[in-house]
Amino acid sequence: MFIGDDVASLQNQISDLVFRDCFYRTHNEGLRNVFKTGKYASSFFLEHFHDDYFLSQTVRLRRILESDTKDKWKKTYSLLSSLSAIRKNANKLTLEEYLNLPLHGAQHRTPPQWAVDATRESRIQKFRLLSGEKNPGPRTTISTRYLDKIDNVLLSKKERLYYHLNKYWLHSSDPNTRKSLDEEPKILSLNYLQGLLITVVWAAKTLSRYVDVLILAEMPTITFDPLVGTEIIFSPGSKSQAGKFFLRRKNYYQSTFLKYDDNDKLYLSTRTFVTVN
C-alpha cells in the first residue's frame, strides 16, 4: 500500500502529484515570461492548459484522500484507508510487534548485525512518539488519539476540494443543491493545491511510521528534458529561465519533505508536532 511498483501505491501517487506540480508551474512561469515580450499563446491553448492541470491534479488529490469503504470495488490505496487499517489494528500494534516488523529491503538476505541494532534503536524512538510513552513496555500499544487528530486534519483539508469537484467538475449538479455565494467555500487556487499536496506528503510520511516503511515522498529522478519541444511557446531565453524555475521547484519540495523525517518529532499536522523527552 505504501511503497512498491504498483502505480497506485502511496509513494507512486505522491511522486506523480509532485512531478505534475513542478511541470505545470514551470510552464506557467515560462508563459508569464513570454507575455512580458509581447508574444502570446492562443487563448484556446491557455484555457485548456490551465483547465487540464486543475482537473487532473484535483482528481488525483481526491483519489489519495478517498475515505475507506467496505465496497471492495471502490477500495483505493489512500491516506484515509491506510489510517483506517492502522486504527483497526491499533490494539495489536505493541512495542514487541513493532520491533519484529520486517526490515525493509532485507526480505531476501540476512541483514548485518549493525543494521539490526540500528533499526531496533530507531524503532524504539519512533514507538515512543507513536505511543506517547517515554518508557513503553513490550505490551504498550500506539496512541489512537494521534490518529484521531491526523484523521480530523485530512477530513477538514479535503472538504473544499470535494465540494468544488462534486459540484462543478465531476457532476452536473442541480443549482438548488449548491451553497449560496456567502456560504460557498473559496474557489480552488494554485496556493491551495500546493498546500494540499504538502498536507498529503506530511500525512503519508507520518502514517508510514506506524508500519516503519520509508516512503520517499519526492519527485523521481529526471531522466529526460521536461521542457523539450517547448520552443513553440518559450523563447530560448525564457526556456532557460523556466529550466531554473523547474529545478528550484523540485528542490523546494525535496527540502520541505525532509522535515517530516525527524525521528524526534511526530507531526500531527504540517506544522504542529509532539515530542517525548
C-alpha positions in Angstrom: 0.0 0.0 0.0 2.7 2.5 1.0 5.5 1.6 -1.4 6.2 -0.8 -4.3 5.9 -1.0 -8.0 2.1 -0.7 -8.0 1.1 2.5 -9.8 -1.5 3.1 -7.0 1.0 2.8 -4.1 1.0 6.0 -2.0 4.6 6.7 -2.9 4.0 6.5 -6.6 0.8 8.6 -6.3 2.7 11.3 -4.5 5.7 11.2 -6.9 3.2 11.7 -9.8 1.5 14.6 -8.0 4.8 16.4 -7.3 6.1 15.9 -10.8 2.9 17.3 -12.3 3.0 20.3 -10.0 6.6 21.1 -11.0 5.9 20.6 -14.7 2.8 22.8 -14.7 4.2 25.5 -12.5 7.3 25.7 -14.6 5.4 26.1 -17.9 3.1 28.6 -16.2 6.2 30.6 -15.2 7.5 30.3 -18.7 4.3 31.6 -20.2 4.4 34.6 -17.8 7.9 35.5 -19.0 6.7 35.1 -22.7 3.9 37.6 -22.0 6.5 40.2 -21.0 7.9 40.1 -24.5 4.5 40.8 -26.1 4.2 37.3 -27.5 1.0 35.5 -26.6 -0.1 31.9 -26.9 -3.6 31.3 -28.2 -6.4 31.8 -25.7 -7.8 28.4 -26.5 -4.5 26.7 -25.7 -4.2 28.6 -22.4 -7.7 27.8 -21.3 -7.2 24.1 -21.8 -3.7 24.1 -20.4 -4.9 25.5 -17.1 -8.1 23.5 -17.0 -6.4 20.2 -17.7 -3.9 20.7 -14.9 -6.6 21.7 -12.4 -8.8 18.8 -13.3 -6.1 16.1 -13.4 -4.4 17.3 -10.2 -7.6 17.7 -8.2 -8.8 14.3 -9.2 -5.5 12.7 -8.2 -5.7 14.6 -4.9 -9.2 13.3 -4.4 -8.1 9.7 -5.0 -5.3 9.8 -2.4 -7.7 11.4 0.1 -10.6 9.0 -0.5 -12.3 7.7 2.6 -12.2 4.0 3.4 -15.1 1.8 2.2 -16.4 -1.7 2.7 -17.2 -2.0 -1.0 -14.3 -3.9 -2.5 -14.9 -2.5 -5.9 -14.4 1.1 -4.6 -11.5 0.5 -2.3 -8.4 2.5 -3.0 -4.9 3.0 -1.7 -5.5 6.2 0.0 -4.3 8.1 3.2 -7.6 7.6 4.9 -7.9 3.9 4.1 -4.3 3.4 5.4 -5.2 5.3 8.6 -8.3 3.2 8.9 -6.3 -0.1 8.6 -3.8 1.2 11.2 -6.7 2.2 13.6 -8.3 -1.3 13.3 -5.1 -2.9 14.3 -4.1 -0.4 17.0 -4.6 -2.7 19.9 -2.3 -5.3 18.2 0.5 -2.9 17.4 2.6 -3.2 20.6 6.2 -2.3 21.0 7.0 -6.0 20.8 5.2 -6.4 17.5 6.7 -3.1 16.2 10.2 -4.3 16.8 9.5 -7.5 14.9 8.3 -5.8 11.8 10.2 -7.0 8.7 13.4 -5.0 8.0 12.6 -3.2 4.7 14.8 -4.3 1.9 16.1 -7.3 3.7 13.4 -9.9 2.7 15.8 -12.0 0.6 19.0 -11.7 2.7 20.2 -11.7 6.2 21.0 -8.1 7.3 24.2 -7.4 9.1 24.0 -7.1 12.9 24.8 -3.4 12.9 21.7 -2.8 10.7 19.5 -4.9 13.1 20.8 -3.0 16.1 20.4 0.4 14.5 16.9 -0.4 13.3 15.9 -1.6 16.8 17.2 1.6 18.4 15.4 3.7 15.7 12.1 1.8 16.2 12.1 2.2 20.0 12.4 6.0 19.5 9.7 6.0 16.9 7.4 4.0 19.1 7.9 6.4 22.0 6.4 9.0 19.7 3.6 6.8 18.4 2.6 5.7 21.9 3.2 8.9 23.7 5.0 7.0 26.4 8.6 7.9 27.4 9.3 4.3 28.5 7.0 2.0 26.7 6.8 -1.6 27.8 6.6 -4.7 25.4 2.8 -4.6 25.6 2.3 -0.9 25.2 0.2 0.0 22.2 0.2 3.0 19.9 -1.9 6.1 20.8 -5.2 6.3 18.9 -5.6 10.0 19.9 -2.9 10.9 17.5 -4.7 9.0 14.7 -7.8 10.9 15.5 -6.0 14.2 15.1 -4.5 13.2 11.8 -7.9 12.0 10.6 -9.5 15.3 11.5 -6.9 17.3 9.7 -7.3 15.3 6.5 -11.1 15.4 6.6 -11.1 19.2 7.1 -8.5 19.8 4.4 -10.3 17.9 1.7 -13.7 19.4 2.3 -13.1 22.4 0.0 -11.6 20.2 -2.7 -14.5 17.7 -2.6 -17.1 20.4 -2.8 -15.8 22.0 -5.9 -15.1 18.7 -7.6 -18.6 17.3 -6.9 -20.5 20.5 -7.8 -18.6 21.9 -10.7 -16.3 19.2 -12.2 -17.5 15.6 -11.8 -21.2 16.1 -11.6 -23.8 18.3 -13.3 -25.2 19.4 -10.0 -28.6 21.0 -9.6 -28.1 24.7 -8.8 -30.5 24.3 -5.9 -28.1 21.9 -4.1 -25.3 24.4 -4.2 -24.5 26.7 -1.3 -25.2 30.4 -1.5 -22.4 32.7 -2.6 -21.7 33.8 1.0 -21.6 30.2 2.2 -19.7 28.6 -0.6 -16.0 27.7 0.0 -13.3 29.7 -1.6 -12.5 28.7 -5.2 -9.5 26.4 -5.7 -6.2 28.1 -6.3 -2.6 27.2 -7.0 -1.7 28.0 -3.4 -4.5 25.8 -2.1 -3.4 22.9 -4.3 0.2 23.3 -3.2 -0.8 23.4 0.4 -3.0 20.3 0.0 -0.1 18.5 -1.7 2.2 19.3 1.3 -0.6 18.0 3.6 -0.6 14.8 1.6 3.1 14.4 1.9 3.0 15.1 5.7 0.2 12.5 6.2 2.0 9.8 4.1 5.3 10.4 5.9 3.6 10.2 9.4 1.3 7.2 8.7 4.2 5.3 7.2 5.9 5.4 10.6 3.2 3.2 12.0 4.5 0.3 9.8 8.1 1.6 9.7 8.3 1.9 6.0 10.4 4.6 4.4 8.2 6.3 1.9 10.1 8.6 -0.4 7.6 11.4 -0.9 9.6 13.2 -3.6 9.8 13.6 -7.4 11.5 10.8 -9.2 14.9 11.4 -10.8 14.5 13.3 -14.1 15.9 11.2 -16.9 14.6 13.4 -19.8 14.2 17.1 -20.6 10.8 18.1 -19.4 11.0 21.3 -21.5 11.9 19.7 -24.8 9.9 21.0 -27.7 8.6 24.0 -25.8 10.3 26.5 -28.1 6.9 26.9 -29.6 5.7 28.8 -26.5 9.1 29.7 -24.9 11.8 31.8 -26.5 15.3 30.5 -25.9 15.9 32.9 -23.0 12.6 32.2 -21.3 13.1 28.5 -21.7 16.4 28.8 -19.8 14.6 30.7 -17.0 11.9 28.1 -16.9 14.5 25.3 -16.5 16.0 27.1 -13.5 12.5 27.5 -12.1 11.8 23.8 -12.5 14.9 22.9 -10.5 14.0 25.4 -7.8 10.6 24.0 -7.6 11.9 20.4 -7.4 14.4 21.5 -4.6 11.6 23.2 -2.7 9.6 20.0 -2.4 12.7 17.9 -1.5 13.8 20.3 1.2 10.3 20.6 2.6 9.8 16.8 2.8 13.0 16.3 4.8 11.5 17.9 7.9 9.0 15.0 8.3 11.8 12.5 8.6 12.8 13.8 12.0 12.8 10.8 14.4 12.5 13.1 17.4 9.2 14.6 16.3 5.8 13.2 15.3 4.0 15.8 13.2 0.2 15.9 13.8 -0.3 18.4 11.1 2.0 20.1 8.6 3.3 22.5 11.3 2.5 21.1 14.7 4.3 18.1 16.3 4.8 16.2 19.5 7.9 15.0 21.2 8.7 12.6 24.0 11.5 13.7 26.3 
